[in-house]
Amino acid sequence: MRGSPYDLAPLARFGGLVATDLRDVTSDPAALDSTGFWAVVAGFEGRLVCARFGDVRRAPVPAAEPGVWRGPDPDAWTSSLDRAAYLAGVRRIREHIAAGEVYQANLCRVLSAPLPAPERADVDALTALLARGNPAPYAGTVRLPAYGVEISTASPELFLRRDGRTVESGPIKGTGRTAADLLDKDHAENVMIVDLVRNDLGRVCVTGSVTVPELCAVEAHPGLVHLVSTVRGELADGAGWPELLAGTFPPGSVTGAPKSSALRIVAALETAPRGPYCGGVGWVDADRGMGALAVGIRTFWIDRTAPGGPFLRFGTGAGITWDSDPEREWAETQLKARRLLGVASAGYRLIG
């Protein structure tokens, strides 16, 4: 057994790729237009970590081994906003909507639980569990303990994909247990966010190139369904990753519309920083001019600096519109979290 989390070698894993041999770490997004393979973590509050790795190879996610990950006690999770506070927050956002300040705002809460065996807390082992218990199209690991980054994500949502000059986003808005649960409110919310993402990409793309190839498609994921749209454009001359991130971050699907008003409103209501939750997590291959960043939802991260820590954290939230019912929105945050918390806590009693 390793004696310290800092003995864990830096690693990034995305789909069928694994990257090792850390060469460089920077907060400068211009590095993503230079050379090499980069793991990228953009925190919701603005912290950017770009890590260049020297060895990138194809490798499947390893099989989950009993005892390698020991998660939190399933009864130990606490929320930055309890039920009463969340319901009050939904009602407050509706007041802002009635006042004409915002059309939609995403209200989030951060769940936390102490890790009973921090020396066993390898986020890549958690990724192995999630791959079996909650597979996701943008699943991955970014393990950089010396830089305060230990993330395991099962994100279903594309923030930005770049292939040369073509960029694409896949905003999710609308969640239910089944397609029959999706309401007119969910479709309207998705269209609002598509308009926002079109505007964001329009800041950095060739005029007239931004299109919506798919609107409000129903996608099935473990335990729930989402409405997903696709927005695509061609980057303008002179625009690269710095301009793309500056024009689109934070992701519109986890902020609201208008974005600036929504950010101001949720900052006043939320009581914990989101960190990597609702930010961007993914990879960039600068040599090939390609990359894919997921929205940092369905994402766990380890906080080893918190008082009383280390803690495992996980974020969940819902988009609030005028038609929102506070109890339904609370239930949506529970639905999004329930399955994943169960997976993360699954190893709690494997070891005494």
N, C-alpha and C positions, 0 to 999 in steps of 0.2 A: 504494500500500500504506500502511496506517496505521502510524505509527511506534510506537504504544504500545497495549496492550490497553485502557487507560483512555480512549482515543479512541473506543472502541466505545460507541454510544449505548445506554442502558438499554432493555431489551426483554424482553417475555414472550410466549411463543407456546404455545398449547394447542389442539390440533386445528385447527379452521378459524378460530381467533381469533388476532389479533396485537395486542399492547398496546404503545404507545409514549407519550412525553411523561410522564416520571416526575414525580410531584407530591409524594410523601411516602414516607418509609420509617420504620417503627416496629417495635418488638418487642412491642407491646401487642396481645394477641389481641382485646381489646374493639373495636379499630378495625374488625374484620371485621363488626361489627354496626352500623357507622355508615353511611357513604355511599361510593359509588364502586366501582371495579373494582380488585381487589387480586391480585397474585401472591404466593403464600405458599410459603416454604421453611422447614420445621421440621426441624432437624438431630436425629439420633438422641440426641445428648447433651444436647439441650434448647435449643439456640440457635434463636430464631424470628426470621425476617425477613419482614415484610409490606410490600409495595411497592405504592403506589396509583398507577395510570396514568390520564392524562386522555384519551387517544385509544385507543379500542378498536374494531376493525373486523374484518370477515371478510376473510381472505386465505389462500390456500393456502400450504403449505410450499414455499419456492422450490426450483427444480430444483438438484440438486447440480452444481456446476461444478468441473471438474478443476483442482486446484491451490489452490482457495480454502481447503480444510482440509488441512493437512499433519500427519498423525498420527504417533504414535511408531513407532519401529522394532519390528516384530512380535516380534523376539527380545529386546527390552529389558524386557518386563514382568517384574516381580518380585512376590512374594506376601508379605504380612505373616506368614502361616503357611505354611511349606513342607509338603510331603506328610507327612513324618514327624510334624511338630508337629500337623497337622490330625488325623491318625489317632489320635495320643495324646489329643487333645482330645475326640474322639468316645468313646474308651474311658473317659476321666475322667467325661464326662457320664453314661455308663451306670452308673458307680459311684454317682453322685449319685442316679440313678433307683433303683438297688437299695437305697440308704439311705432312700428315701422322701422325699427333699427336693424332687423335681421329677418331672413326668411327661414333659416334653418341653422341649428347649432348642434354640434356633437358633444354630448355630456358624458364624461368618462370618469371612471374610478379605478384606483390601483389596489389590487389585492396583494397581501403580504403574509408570509408565514416563515417562522424561523427554521433554518435547516438544522436537523438534529445531529448530523454528522458532516460538518463542512468539508472535512478532508475527503469525503466521498462525492463531493458536489462537482462532478465533471459534466458541464452542459452538453458535451457530445454524447455522453451516455443517456442523457435525457432526450436528445434528438433521436437516438435509437429507439427509445420507448415510444416517442410520438410517431415515428415512421410506421409503427405497427398499430398503435392505438388511435391515431388521428392523422392519417396521411394527408398531405397538402401539396399543392403545385409549387409553392415557393418555400418549402421547408429548408432549414439549414442551421448551421452552427457558426458562430464567430467566437473564438476562444483566445482572448488576449489578456490574461490575468494581470500582467504588469501594467496594463493601460486601463484597468478598470472596466474591461469589456468582456462579459461572459454571457452569451446570448444563445438561446435555442428557440427557433421560430417554426411555427406551423402555419405560416401566413397563406391565406387563399387569394390574396389581392395583389395585383401588379400595380406598382406605383409608376415606374418608368422602365421601358425597354428601349434600347437604342441599337440599331443596326446600321452603321455608317451614318447617313444623315437622316434616316427615318426614325422617328420616335413614336412611342405608343404608350398609352395609359389605360388601365382597366378598372375604373372605379366601381366599387361595390356600394350599393345602397338598397336596402330592403332585405329583411331577414325573417324567416319563419321556419317552423318545424317541417312543413310541407309547402308545396306551391299553392295549395288551397288557403294557406294562412296569409298569403301576401295580399295586402289591401291596396286600394287606390292611392292611399297615402304613401305607400312604399314606392309605387311607380312615379308619383309626382316628385318624391324626394330624390329618386335616381336622376330624373330629368334635370332637376335643379343643379345637382352636382356635376352632371355632364356639361351643362352650360358653363359652370365655373372652371372645369378642367379645360374646356375648349378655350376659354379666355386665357387661362394660365399658359397653355401651349402656344397660343397666338402671340404671346409676348416674345417668343424666341424662335418661332417658325416662319417660313415664307408666307407672306400674305396670301390667303385663299387656299392654303394647302391643308388646313386642319379639317378633318372629316370625322364622321361618326359611323364607322362600318357596321356596328352592332349596338342596338339600344334595348336595354332591359331584358337581356337573355336570362333565363332561369338556369342556375348552376347548382347541382347537388354536391354537398360536402358532408362529412360525417356528422350526423345528428341534426342537420339543418339544410336549408336552401337559401341562396342569395340571388338578388337581381344584379347582373353585371353588364356593364356597357364597355365599348371600346372606342377610344378617341385616338386619332393618328394624325401626324403632321410631318413636314420636312423641315429640318433645322435650317435657319437662315445662315448665310455666309458669315463667318466670324464667330458663330455661336458654338460653344462646346459645353462640357459638363458644368463649369462654373455658372454659365448663363442659364443652363437648363435647370439646375438646382435652385438658383436664385429666383427664377421665374415661376417655379411650381411648388416650392416647399413652404410650409408643410403640406402634405397631401390634402386635396380639397375634400375627399370623402370623410376625413376624420377631423375636419375643422368646421365648415359650414359656409353659408353664403348670405351676404358677402363675407369673404374670408376675414378681412380685417376686423369687421364688427363681431363676427363669431369668436375670433381669438380673444378679443377684449372681454366678451361676456363670459366665456368659459374660464378665463383666467381668474375672474372674480368669484366663480362658483366652485371650482375644483380646489381641493385642499392638499394635493400631492403632485409633484412634478411627474410628467408622463415618462421622461427618460427616453429609452429606445422605443417604447410603445407609441404607436402612431407616427413614428419617424420613418426612416428608410433603411432597409437591410438587404444587402445583396453583393453583387460582384461586377467588376468592370475589367474587360480584357482590352487594355489600351492598344496593344499591338494590332488587334483585329478590328478595332473601332466598334466593339460590341459591349453590351452590359445589360443587366436586369436587376432592378431594385424593387423589392416588395415593400408594401406598406407594413410597418411593424405592428400588425395585429396578430392575435393568437400567439403571443410572444412572451417567453419567460426570460428573465434576467436575474443574475445574482448580484446583490448589493452587499459587499463585504465591509463597507465603511459605515453602515448605519449603526447608531447606538443600539446595543442589544443584539446586533447582527452576528453572523451573516443571515440575510433574508433572501428568500426566493420571492420574486415579484411577478405580477401578471396583470395586464390591464384589460378592461372591458368597458364598453360604452354603447350608446345608441344615438341616432340622429333624431333631434327633436324638431317637430314642425308644429304649426297651429293645430293640426288634427291629432296631435299626440295625446294619448291617454297615459298619465304618469305610471299607473300600475303596469300597463302593457310594456312601457319602455323599460321599467325595472326588470320585468320578466325577460325581456330580450337580453339584457346584460347577463342575467343568470343563465339563460340558454347558451350564450356564447362561451361562458366560462366553465359550465358544469363538466363537460366531457374532458376538457383539457386538465382541469384541476384534478380530476380523478386519475388521469394518467400520471401526472407529476407526483401524486402522493402514493402511487401504487406500491412503491418499494419501501414504504415506511416501516412495515412490520416484518420485512424479510430478515432483518438483522436486529438482534436485541441490543 
